[in-house]
Amino acid sequence: MGFIKDIIVAVKGFAMGAANVVPGVSGGTIALVSGIYEELVGALDAVMSPAPWKALFKGRFKEFWSLVHGRFLLWLAIGVILSIFTLAKIIEHQLQYHPILVWAFFFGLILASAFYMFRDIKGWKLRDVLFTVGGVILGLVVCTLSPTTTPDSTWFIFICGAIAVCTMILPGISGSFILVILGKYDYIMSAVSNMDIPVLIVFAFGCAVGILAFAKFLNWLLARWERQTMLVLLGFVLGSLVKVWPWNDLDSCAHAQLLRTDLLPAEMLESGSSADAYNVLTGLGETLDRQVPGAILWCVIGIAVIVLIQVMSHRQKKA
């Protein structure tokens, strides 16, 4: 049973990694609905505590490994890393050619995640609604920020890693979307796809520093104001839906249609934008309407994935 449990943790890590690759989807949400969120935050907090390191310095490796939840973190990291390096190119390609279907899938993921978070909160009061609404507003503000042009310097890549990884363990906020805001999403995805080791090392180091520092704060927050924190996080999840609405970026949708019809880049620019060009050449509205059934299907598949994760988590708790 121990090995099976490790594989389940790795699968959840794989799902977290897949979510973290896509702007608008939070790996923290996957951790939350799959039942490993509190253990993840607790394990990261333990790494920042002095007790396990004292044990390590005294040569008590088994005690250190147990205190930092080493087995859990190891298998989770295996799943996350495997997912990021295997799915980065696939998701990049699908977002380029089939954005509506991809965003519909992740819309279903987030919608189902919000449902399970809502279900777990009992005894709603007016102040609970206010906390949730506040989270929605903050989520909407974050998701409607515009990307900026930023440097490719080593120090800034480190900062990007430190900031983005914090949101990767925070349900409802996408680390990849933070990279979009910082203007480094394509840059980091390209580094992953092309195995640009220097860039990846700097980014990973920033992630390590950021996640350990933030996990300590988040663990403290959950220990004192768990209900309020979860209500705000629920609001973040709901607010993030605006970012992954399948038809949110019509220009990208039109660009994908142009790519699939093998039109030359010069033709795409004739009308000033991909949306205008495609609208003139083929009729954008008609094409988007034809994709509604596919979008609904992939949204349902996304919901089913979360339900499956919930079922696996429930069975694991019973075991």
N, C-alpha and C positions, 0 to 999 in steps of 0.2 A: 504493500500500500504506500510505503514511503516514496518509492520511485514514481508511482502513478501520481502522487500528490505533487512531486517535483515537476512532472510533465505538465500538469494542469497549471501550475504557477508559470511555467515557461510559455504556455499557450496564452495566458492572460498578459504576460509580458509582450508577446508577439502582437497581440491586439493593441496594447498601449503604444508600442512602437509604430504600428500602422497608423493609429490615430494621430500621433505626434508629427507624422510626415505631412499631414494635410492641414492647411490653414483653416481655422474655424472649428476644428475638432480637438478635444482635449484628452490627452492620455490619462489625466487625473479622473475624468469622467468614467473611463473604462475601468480604472482601478476601483472607483467608488462603487459602481454597479456590480462589479465582479466579486466584491466582498473582501478585497485585499487592501483597501485604502488606509484603514487605521493601522494595519500591520506595517505597511510601507512607510507611513509617516513616523511610526514608532521606531522602526528599524533605523531610519535615517537620523532620527533624534539620538538613538543610542550610539551611533557612530561618533556623534559630537560630544558624548559624555566622557568623563575621565576614567570611569571604572573599567571599561573594556581595555583601554590602552594601558592602564596600570597592570592588568592581567597579562597583556601581551609582552610588556617589558620585563615581567617576571618569569616569562617562559611558559605561561599557562595558556597555550594556544587554543585548546578546546574550550576553555572558559570564555576567552575572547570571541571565538567563533559563535558560541551560543549567545553571548550578550548582544552582539551586533546583528543577530538573525542572519548569520552568514550564508546558510544554505538557501534560505528564502531569497536573499538579495542576489546570490549567484545565479540561480535558475531564472529569476526575473530578468536579470541583466542579459542572460543568454538569449531569452526570447525577444527583448527589446532590440538588442544589437542585430540579431539575425533578421528581424523584421525590417529595420531601417535600411540595411544594406541590400536586402532582396527586393524591397518594395519601392525604393526611391525612384528608380527608373520607370517601373511599371506605372506608378501613380502619376509621375510627370507626364508620361505618354498619354495616359487616359484623360488627364485633365486638359491636355492640349487638343485631343481629338474628340472626346466625349464628355465635356464638362457637365452637361445637364444630368446625365446618368450618375456620374460620380458624386456630384453634390446632392442629388436625390438620395443616394445610398447613405451618405453621412448625415443628411437631414433626418432620415429615419433613425439612425443611431442616436442622435442627440435628443430627438423627440421621445424615444423610448426611455432614454436615460433620465430625462426630466420626469417622466411618469413614475418611475421607480423611486426617484428621490422624493417626489411629492407624496407617494404612498407611505413612505417610511416616517413621515413627520405627522405626529398625532396631536389632537387637541388644538386646532388652529384658533388664534385670537387675533384681534385687530392689529396689535403690534407686530405679530408674525407676518401679517400681510404687508405691513409697512417695510419690514426688513427685506421681504422678498421683492417688493416693488423697487426698493432702493438698489437691490442687486441687479434687477432687470435694466434699470436706467444706466448703471455703471457698465453693464455688459454691452448695451447699445452704444454707449459712448466709445468704448474700446473698439468695438467691431466696425464703427463708422469712421475711424481715424484713417487718414490717407497715408500711403507709403511715402517715405522721404528718401532723398539721395544721401547716402552715408559713405564714409571712407572704407577702404579695404585693409586698413592698417591692422597690425597684430593686436594692439591694445583694444581696438574696437571689436574685433572678432571675439576676444576674451569677454568683453562686456556683454556682447550679444548672447554668448553662451550662458553667462551668469544670470541674465534677465530672463531669457527664453525658457531655461530649464525650470525656473521657479513656477512659471505658468503651466509647465507640462505636468506638474503634480497637483495643480489647482483645478478642480473640476469646473468646467464651463469656460475656461480661458485657454485658448490654443497657443502653445509655444511657437508653432509654425507661423501663426498669424502675427505674433509679436515680431518674428523675424521679417515678415512682410512689412510691418510698420517701420521697422528699423532699416528696411531696404536691403536685407541680406538673405532673403529666402532663396532666391535663385542661385545666389553665390554659394550658400552652404549646400544646397541640393546638388549643385554641380560638383562641389568638392567631394560629396559622398559618392556620386556616380562615377567620378574619375579617379577616386582614391587619392585625392590631394592630401597626403599625409601631414605636411606641416600645418596646413589650415585646420585639419581635423584634430590634431593634437592640441592646438591652441584653443579651439572651440570646446573640446572635451574637458580641458583643464578648467575653463570658465564654467562649464556645466557642473563639474565636481564641486567647485567652491560655492557656486550659487545654490545648488540643491541642498547641500549640507547646512548652510547658514539659514536658508529659508525654511527647511524642514523643522529646525529647532523652534523658530518663531511660530510656525503653523501648529506644531504639537502643543505649544504653550497656549495658543489661542483656543484650540479645541478642548483643552483641559479646563478652561475657565468659562468660555462662552460657546459651548458646542452647538446648542440649538440655534443661537443667533448666527453663528458662522455658517451652519448648514443651510439656513434660510437664505442668506445672502448668496451662497454658492448656487442654490436652486435658481435664484434670480439670474445669476450669471449664465447658467445653462440655458434658461429661456431666452435671455437676451442674445445669446450667441446664435440662435436660430436665424436671425436676420442675415448673418454673414453667409450661411450655407443654403439659403433659399436657392433652388436650382436655376431660377431665371433672374438672379440678382444682378449678374453682369452680362447684359445682352451683347456687348461688344465681344466678349470672350466666346460666347455661344456662336456668334456669327463668324468669328475668326476660325473656330473649329470647323464650321461648315465649309468655309473657303478652303481649308487644308484638305478636307475630305473630297472636295470636288476638283482638286489639283489645279486650282487657279494660281496664276503667277502672283508674287508679291506686288508687282507694279499694278496689277488689276485691283488688288485689295485697297490700294491707296488712292485710286482714282476719285472716289467719292468722299475722301477725307477721313474715313474710319472703317473698320471692318463691318460694323453694323450697317452703315450707310451703303457700303459696297455690296454686301450680300442682299440687302433689301432691294436694291436696284436690279441685281442680276437674277435672283431667284425668288424673292419674297420671303423675308425672314419670318414673319408672323405665321405663315402657313407651315414652314418647316418646324418651328417651335411647337405648334399644335400637334404635329405628328409625333413628337417625342414625349407627349404627356403620358401615354400608356406605359412606355418604357420607364419613365421617371417614377410613376406610381409603383411599378413592379420593384424597382431597385430601392425605393423608400421602404416598401414592405419587407424586402430582404434585410435591409438595415435594422428594422425593428426586430425581425426574427433573430438576428445575430445577438442583440442585447438580451432577448428572451432566453436564448440558448445559454449565454454566459450566466444569466441569473439562475437557470436550472442547474448548471454545473456547480455554481457556487453553493446553492442550497443543498445539493447532494453531498458536496465536500464537507459542509458543516455537520451533516448527519452522520458521516462516516467516522 
